[in-house]
Amino acid sequence: MQSNHISFEKALGAMAPITLEEMDGIKLMNRIDSKYLTNNETLLKVLEAAAAEGYRSLIIEGLPLTRYSSVYYDTPLLGMYYAHRNKHLVRQKVRTRAYLDAGQAYLEIKRKNNKGRTSKKRTEIPVSELMDFSADDNAVGYLAKHSWYTVADISPVLSTNFRRITLVNPAMTERLTIDTGLNFENYRTGRKASLEDAVIIELKQDGRAASQMKGILLDYRVKPVRVSKYCVAVTLTDPDARPGRFNLKVRAIEKTIGKKLTVI
C-alpha cells in the first residue's frame, strides 16, 4: 500500500513490459551506480516522464511492484555497520533476501573494494532459511568461501521490507530500481521504523552512454545521495549504536518527506 494513497499503477501501465529473462540479458560492462532520494509525490511525476520517454517496466508474476524482504546479519558488536560508518574503503555486508512474489530467496554477500566498486555474490536458499541458514551446508560453505565471516560470527540484526519497481531505458543501457514503502524491524532491540513516503532510487548505467534518467531526475530536482538502507535502519532502531554521519542521512530523509520519522 502506498502512503498518502498515491498509486503508481497507471504510470507503470503506460510502459511496455520487460521480462526477467530479457533483463538478465542486459550487460552493463562499464557500470556506474548512483543513488537518489525522493518522495512518492515526485516519484509519480518521474514515472510519468519515464513512460513518455519509452522506459519499460519489469513484470514479475504479472506485477510491476514486487515485494522484497531482506534480513541483514552482523557481528555482536555490529562490525559491518561500523565499517561503513567509519568509511572503511573495503567492507562487506551479509544478508538474505526473499523475492516474495517469485517465491525465491538468496544468501547475498556484498563487497566494496578500495576503488569504490561494489560486487555481489549470491546462492539460492529456501525462503524458510531467511532467519537461519546455519543448517544449510551449501549456504554455510558459500559464506565461508566468499566472505570474511563464518556462520558462527554473525546473526540476524534486522529486516527491511519494501516494494520495488524496476525500469529499463529503450536502449537498454541503464537499469533503475525504485524502492518504496520501506520499513524495518530490529530483532535485537525490538524496535520498528518506517521511511513513510521516502523513496530510494538506484541507477545502474553504462558509463559510455548518456543517461536519459539523469535528465528526468534533474528536471524534478531529485539529487544523488549516498545512503544505505541497513545503516539508516540501525540508526533509527538501535539507540545504542553510534550513528555519527548517519544522523545526517536521517535528517535528509525527514526533509524529503516533510516530517519526522517515528520509531515504535
Contacts in CASP RR format, 6 or more apart in sequence:
PFRMAT RR
TARGET T0000
AUTHOR 0000-0000-0000
METHOD contacts of the structure
MODEL  1
MQSNHISFEKALGAMAPITLEEMDGIKLMNRIDSKYLTNNETLLKVLEAA
AAEGYRSLIIEGLPLTRYSSVYYDTPLLGMYYAHRNKHLVRQKVRTRAYL
DAGQAYLEIKRKNNKGRTSKKRTEIPVSELMDFSADDNAVGYLAKHSWYT
VADISPVLSTNFRRITLVNPAMTERLTIDTGLNFENYRTGRKASLEDAVI
IELKQDGRAASQMKGILLDYRVKPVRVSKYCVAVTLTDPDARPGRFNLKV
RAIEKTIGKKLTVI
2 8 0 8 1.000
2 40 0 8 1.000
2 180 0 8 1.000
2 181 0 8 1.000
3 40 0 8 1.000
3 181 0 8 1.000
3 196 0 8 1.000
3 197 0 8 1.000
4 40 0 8 1.000
4 41 0 8 1.000
4 197 0 8 1.000
6 40 0 8 1.000
6 41 0 8 1.000
6 43 0 8 1.000
6 44 0 8 1.000
8 43 0 8 1.000
8 44 0 8 1.000
8 47 0 8 1.000
8 64 0 8 1.000
8 65 0 8 1.000
8 165 0 8 1.000
8 180 0 8 1.000
9 64 0 8 1.000
9 65 0 8 1.000
11 44 0 8 1.000
11 47 0 8 1.000
11 48 0 8 1.000
11 50 0 8 1.000
11 51 0 8 1.000
12 47 0 8 1.000
12 51 0 8 1.000
12 57 0 8 1.000
12 64 0 8 1.000
12 65 0 8 1.000
12 165 0 8 1.000
13 51 0 8 1.000
13 57 0 8 1.000
13 64 0 8 1.000
14 48 0 8 1.000
14 51 0 8 1.000
15 50 0 8 1.000
15 51 0 8 1.000
15 54 0 8 1.000
15 55 0 8 1.000
15 56 0 8 1.000
15 57 0 8 1.000
15 64 0 8 1.000
15 167 0 8 1.000
16 54 0 8 1.000
16 56 0 8 1.000
16 57 0 8 1.000
17 56 0 8 1.000
17 57 0 8 1.000
17 58 0 8 1.000
17 59 0 8 1.000
17 64 0 8 1.000
18 56 0 8 1.000
18 57 0 8 1.000
18 58 0 8 1.000
18 59 0 8 1.000
18 168 0 8 1.000
19 58 0 8 1.000
19 59 0 8 1.000
20 58 0 8 1.000
20 60 0 8 1.000
23 58 0 8 1.000
23 166 0 8 1.000
23 168 0 8 1.000
23 175 0 8 1.000
26 168 0 8 1.000
26 172 0 8 1.000
26 175 0 8 1.000
28 173 0 8 1.000
28 174 0 8 1.000
28 175 0 8 1.000
28 204 0 8 1.000
28 205 0 8 1.000
28 206 0 8 1.000
28 207 0 8 1.000
29 206 0 8 1.000
30 206 0 8 1.000
30 207 0 8 1.000
30 208 0 8 1.000
31 204 0 8 1.000
31 205 0 8 1.000
31 206 0 8 1.000
31 207 0 8 1.000
32 204 0 8 1.000
32 205 0 8 1.000
32 206 0 8 1.000
32 207 0 8 1.000
33 118 0 8 1.000
33 202 0 8 1.000
33 203 0 8 1.000
33 204 0 8 1.000
34 202 0 8 1.000
34 203 0 8 1.000
34 205 0 8 1.000
34 214 0 8 1.000
34 224 0 8 1.000
35 200 0 8 1.000
35 201 0 8 1.000
35 202 0 8 1.000
35 203 0 8 1.000
35 224 0 8 1.000
35 225 0 8 1.000
35 226 0 8 1.000
35 227 0 8 1.000
36 200 0 8 1.000
36 201 0 8 1.000
36 202 0 8 1.000
36 203 0 8 1.000
36 217 0 8 1.000
36 222 0 8 1.000
36 223 0 8 1.000
36 224 0 8 1.000
36 225 0 8 1.000
37 198 0 8 1.000
37 199 0 8 1.000
37 200 0 8 1.000
37 201 0 8 1.000
37 222 0 8 1.000
37 223 0 8 1.000
37 225 0 8 1.000
37 227 0 8 1.000
37 252 0 8 1.000
37 253 0 8 1.000
37 256 0 8 1.000
38 46 0 8 1.000
38 198 0 8 1.000
38 199 0 8 1.000
38 201 0 8 1.000
38 220 0 8 1.000
38 222 0 8 1.000
38 256 0 8 1.000
39 197 0 8 1.000
39 198 0 8 1.000
39 199 0 8 1.000
39 256 0 8 1.000
39 257 0 8 1.000
40 180 0 8 1.000
40 197 0 8 1.000
40 199 0 8 1.000
41 197 0 8 1.000
42 199 0 8 1.000
42 220 0 8 1.000
42 221 0 8 1.000
42 222 0 8 1.000
43 178 0 8 1.000
43 180 0 8 1.000
43 199 0 8 1.000
43 201 0 8 1.000
45 220 0 8 1.000
46 216 0 8 1.000
46 217 0 8 1.000
46 220 0 8 1.000
46 222 0 8 1.000
47 165 0 8 1.000
49 216 0 8 1.000
49 219 0 8 1.000
49 220 0 8 1.000
50 167 0 8 1.000
50 176 0 8 1.000
50 213 0 8 1.000
50 216 0 8 1.000
53 169 0 8 1.000
53 170 0 8 1.000
53 212 0 8 1.000
53 216 0 8 1.000
54 169 0 8 1.000
54 170 0 8 1.000
55 167 0 8 1.000
55 168 0 8 1.000
55 169 0 8 1.000
55 170 0 8 1.000
55 176 0 8 1.000
55 212 0 8 1.000
55 213 0 8 1.000
56 167 0 8 1.000
56 168 0 8 1.000
56 169 0 8 1.000
56 170 0 8 1.000
57 64 0 8 1.000
57 165 0 8 1.000
57 166 0 8 1.000
57 167 0 8 1.000
58 64 0 8 1.000
58 66 0 8 1.000
58 165 0 8 1.000
58 166 0 8 1.000
58 167 0 8 1.000
58 168 0 8 1.000
60 66 0 8 1.000
60 99 0 8 1.000
60 101 0 8 1.000
60 102 0 8 1.000
61 101 0 8 1.000
61 102 0 8 1.000
63 101 0 8 1.000
64 165 0 8 1.000
65 163 0 8 1.000
65 164 0 8 1.000
65 165 0 8 1.000
65 180 0 8 1.000
66 99 0 8 1.000
66 100 0 8 1.000
66 101 0 8 1.000
66 102 0 8 1.000
66 163 0 8 1.000
66 164 0 8 1.000
66 166 0 8 1.000
67 99 0 8 1.000
67 100 0 8 1.000
67 101 0 8 1.000
67 161 0 8 1.000
67 162 0 8 1.000
67 163 0 8 1.000
68 97 0 8 1.000
68 98 0 8 1.000
68 99 0 8 1.000
68 100 0 8 1.000
68 160 0 8 1.000
68 161 0 8 1.000
68 162 0 8 1.000
68 163 0 8 1.000
68 164 0 8 1.000
68 179 0 8 1.000
69 97 0 8 1.000
69 98 0 8 1.000
69 100 0 8 1.000
69 130 0 8 1.000
69 159 0 8 1.000
69 160 0 8 1.000
69 161 0 8 1.000
70 95 0 8 1.000
70 96 0 8 1.000
70 97 0 8 1.000
70 98 0 8 1.000
70 159 0 8 1.000
70 160 0 8 1.000
70 161 0 8 1.000
70 229 0 8 1.000
71 95 0 8 1.000
71 96 0 8 1.000
71 97 0 8 1.000
71 130 0 8 1.000
71 131 0 8 1.000
71 156 0 8 1.000
71 158 0 8 1.000
71 159 0 8 1.000
72 93 0 8 1.000
72 94 0 8 1.000
72 95 0 8 1.000
72 156 0 8 1.000
72 157 0 8 1.000
72 158 0 8 1.000
72 159 0 8 1.000
72 160 0 8 1.000
72 230 0 8 1.000
72 233 0 8 1.000
73 94 0 8 1.000
73 95 0 8 1.000
73 96 0 8 1.000
73 149 0 8 1.000
73 154 0 8 1.000
73 155 0 8 1.000
73 156 0 8 1.000
73 157 0 8 1.000
74 80 0 8 1.000
74 81 0 8 1.000
74 94 0 8 1.000
74 154 0 8 1.000
74 155 0 8 1.000
74 157 0 8 1.000
75 149 0 8 1.000
75 153 0 8 1.000
75 154 0 8 1.000
76 155 0 8 1.000
78 157 0 8 1.000
78 234 0 8 1.000
78 238 0 8 1.000
78 241 0 8 1.000
80 91 0 8 1.000
80 92 0 8 1.000
80 93 0 8 1.000
80 94 0 8 1.000
80 230 0 8 1.000
81 157 0 8 1.000
81 230 0 8 1.000
81 231 0 8 1.000
81 234 0 8 1.000
81 241 0 8 1.000
82 242 0 8 1.000
83 91 0 8 1.000
83 92 0 8 1.000
84 91 0 8 1.000
84 93 0 8 1.000
84 228 0 8 1.000
84 230 0 8 1.000
84 231 0 8 1.000
85 231 0 8 1.000
85 242 0 8 1.000
85 243 0 8 1.000
85 244 0 8 1.000
85 245 0 8 1.000
85 246 0 8 1.000
89 112 0 8 1.000
89 113 0 8 1.000
89 114 0 8 1.000
89 116 0 8 1.000
90 111 0 8 1.000
90 112 0 8 1.000
90 113 0 8 1.000
90 114 0 8 1.000
91 111 0 8 1.000
91 112 0 8 1.000
92 109 0 8 1.000
92 110 0 8 1.000
92 111 0 8 1.000
92 112 0 8 1.000
92 147 0 8 1.000
92 148 0 8 1.000
92 149 0 8 1.000
93 109 0 8 1.000
93 110 0 8 1.000
93 230 0 8 1.000
94 107 0 8 1.000
94 108 0 8 1.000
94 109 0 8 1.000
94 110 0 8 1.000
94 143 0 8 1.000
94 147 0 8 1.000
94 149 0 8 1.000
94 154 0 8 1.000
95 107 0 8 1.000
95 108 0 8 1.000
95 110 0 8 1.000
95 230 0 8 1.000
96 105 0 8 1.000
96 106 0 8 1.000
96 107 0 8 1.000
96 108 0 8 1.000
96 125 0 8 1.000
96 129 0 8 1.000
96 130 0 8 1.000
96 131 0 8 1.000
96 133 0 8 1.000
97 105 0 8 1.000
97 106 0 8 1.000
97 108 0 8 1.000
97 122 0 8 1.000
98 104 0 8 1.000
98 105 0 8 1.000
98 127 0 8 1.000
98 130 0 8 1.000
99 105 0 8 1.000
100 127 0 8 1.000
103 127 0 8 1.000
104 124 0 8 1.000
104 127 0 8 1.000
105 124 0 8 1.000
105 125 0 8 1.000
105 126 0 8 1.000
105 127 0 8 1.000
105 129 0 8 1.000
105 130 0 8 1.000
106 122 0 8 1.000
106 123 0 8 1.000
106 124 0 8 1.000
106 125 0 8 1.000
107 122 0 8 1.000
107 123 0 8 1.000
107 125 0 8 1.000
107 133 0 8 1.000
107 139 0 8 1.000
107 142 0 8 1.000
107 143 0 8 1.000
108 120 0 8 1.000
108 121 0 8 1.000
108 122 0 8 1.000
109 120 0 8 1.000
109 121 0 8 1.000
109 122 0 8 1.000
109 142 0 8 1.000
109 143 0 8 1.000
109 146 0 8 1.000
109 147 0 8 1.000
110 118 0 8 1.000
110 119 0 8 1.000
110 120 0 8 1.000
111 118 0 8 1.000
111 119 0 8 1.000
111 120 0 8 1.000
111 121 0 8 1.000
112 118 0 8 1.000
113 119 0 8 1.000
121 142 0 8 1.000
121 146 0 8 1.000
123 138 0 8 1.000
123 139 0 8 1.000
123 142 0 8 1.000
125 133 0 8 1.000
125 136 0 8 1.000
125 138 0 8 1.000
125 139 0 8 1.000
126 136 0 8 1.000
129 135 0 8 1.000
129 136 0 8 1.000
129 139 0 8 1.000
131 156 0 8 1.000
132 156 0 8 1.000
133 139 0 8 1.000
133 140 0 8 1.000
133 151 0 8 1.000
134 140 0 8 1.000
134 151 0 8 1.000
140 150 0 8 1.000
140 151 0 8 1.000
143 149 0 8 1.000
143 150 0 8 1.000
143 151 0 8 1.000
144 150 0 8 1.000
144 151 0 8 1.000
156 187 0 8 1.000
157 186 0 8 1.000
157 187 0 8 1.000
157 188 0 8 1.000
157 234 0 8 1.000
158 184 0 8 1.000
158 185 0 8 1.000
158 186 0 8 1.000
158 187 0 8 1.000
158 188 0 8 1.000
158 230 0 8 1.000
158 233 0 8 1.000
158 234 0 8 1.000
158 237 0 8 1.000
159 184 0 8 1.000
159 185 0 8 1.000
159 187 0 8 1.000
160 182 0 8 1.000
160 183 0 8 1.000
160 184 0 8 1.000
160 229 0 8 1.000
160 230 0 8 1.000
160 233 0 8 1.000
161 181 0 8 1.000
161 182 0 8 1.000
161 183 0 8 1.000
161 184 0 8 1.000
161 185 0 8 1.000
162 179 0 8 1.000
162 180 0 8 1.000
162 181 0 8 1.000
162 182 0 8 1.000
162 183 0 8 1.000
163 179 0 8 1.000
163 180 0 8 1.000
163 181 0 8 1.000
164 177 0 8 1.000
164 178 0 8 1.000
164 179 0 8 1.000
164 180 0 8 1.000
165 176 0 8 1.000
165 177 0 8 1.000
165 178 0 8 1.000
165 180 0 8 1.000
166 175 0 8 1.000
166 176 0 8 1.000
166 177 0 8 1.000
166 178 0 8 1.000
167 175 0 8 1.000
167 176 0 8 1.000
167 178 0 8 1.000
167 213 0 8 1.000
168 174 0 8 1.000
168 175 0 8 1.000
168 176 0 8 1.000
169 176 0 8 1.000
169 211 0 8 1.000
169 212 0 8 1.000
169 213 0 8 1.000
171 209 0 8 1.000
173 205 0 8 1.000
173 206 0 8 1.000
173 209 0 8 1.000
173 211 0 8 1.000
174 203 0 8 1.000
174 204 0 8 1.000
174 205 0 8 1.000
174 206 0 8 1.000
174 209 0 8 1.000
174 211 0 8 1.000
174 212 0 8 1.000
174 213 0 8 1.000
175 203 0 8 1.000
175 204 0 8 1.000
175 205 0 8 1.000
176 201 0 8 1.000
176 202 0 8 1.000
176 203 0 8 1.000
176 204 0 8 1.000
176 213 0 8 1.000
177 201 0 8 1.000
177 202 0 8 1.000
177 204 0 8 1.000
178 199 0 8 1.000
178 200 0 8 1.000
178 201 0 8 1.000
179 199 0 8 1.000
179 200 0 8 1.000
179 201 0 8 1.000
179 202 0 8 1.000
179 229 0 8 1.000
180 199 0 8 1.000
181 194 0 8 1.000
181 195 0 8 1.000
181 196 0 8 1.000
182 194 0 8 1.000
182 195 0 8 1.000
182 198 0 8 1.000
182 200 0 8 1.000
182 229 0 8 1.000
183 192 0 8 1.000
183 193 0 8 1.000
183 194 0 8 1.000
183 195 0 8 1.000
184 192 0 8 1.000
184 193 0 8 1.000
184 194 0 8 1.000
184 233 0 8 1.000
184 236 0 8 1.000
184 237 0 8 1.000
185 191 0 8 1.000
185 192 0 8 1.000
185 237 0 8 1.000
186 192 0 8 1.000
186 233 0 8 1.000
186 234 0 8 1.000
186 237 0 8 1.000
186 238 0 8 1.000
188 238 0 8 1.000
189 237 0 8 1.000
189 238 0 8 1.000
189 239 0 8 1.000
189 240 0 8 1.000
190 237 0 8 1.000
191 236 0 8 1.000
191 237 0 8 1.000
191 238 0 8 1.000
191 263 0 8 1.000
191 264 0 8 1.000
192 237 0 8 1.000
192 263 0 8 1.000
192 264 0 8 1.000
193 233 0 8 1.000
193 236 0 8 1.000
193 237 0 8 1.000
193 261 0 8 1.000
193 262 0 8 1.000
193 263 0 8 1.000
193 264 0 8 1.000
194 261 0 8 1.000
194 262 0 8 1.000
195 232 0 8 1.000
195 253 0 8 1.000
195 257 0 8 1.000
195 261 0 8 1.000
196 257 0 8 1.000
196 259 0 8 1.000
196 261 0 8 1.000
197 257 0 8 1.000
198 253 0 8 1.000
198 256 0 8 1.000
198 257 0 8 1.000
200 227 0 8 1.000
200 229 0 8 1.000
201 217 0 8 1.000
201 222 0 8 1.000
203 211 0 8 1.000
203 213 0 8 1.000
203 214 0 8 1.000
203 217 0 8 1.000
205 211 0 8 1.000
205 213 0 8 1.000
205 214 0 8 1.000
217 223 0 8 1.000
225 249 0 8 1.000
225 252 0 8 1.000
227 249 0 8 1.000
227 252 0 8 1.000
227 253 0 8 1.000
231 246 0 8 1.000
231 249 0 8 1.000
232 246 0 8 1.000
232 249 0 8 1.000
232 250 0 8 1.000
232 253 0 8 1.000
234 241 0 8 1.000
234 243 0 8 1.000
234 246 0 8 1.000
235 241 0 8 1.000
235 243 0 8 1.000
235 246 0 8 1.000
235 247 0 8 1.000
235 249 0 8 1.000
235 250 0 8 1.000
236 250 0 8 1.000
236 261 0 8 1.000
236 263 0 8 1.000
237 263 0 8 1.000
243 250 0 8 1.000
250 261 0 8 1.000
253 261 0 8 1.000
254 260 0 8 1.000
254 261 0 8 1.000
END
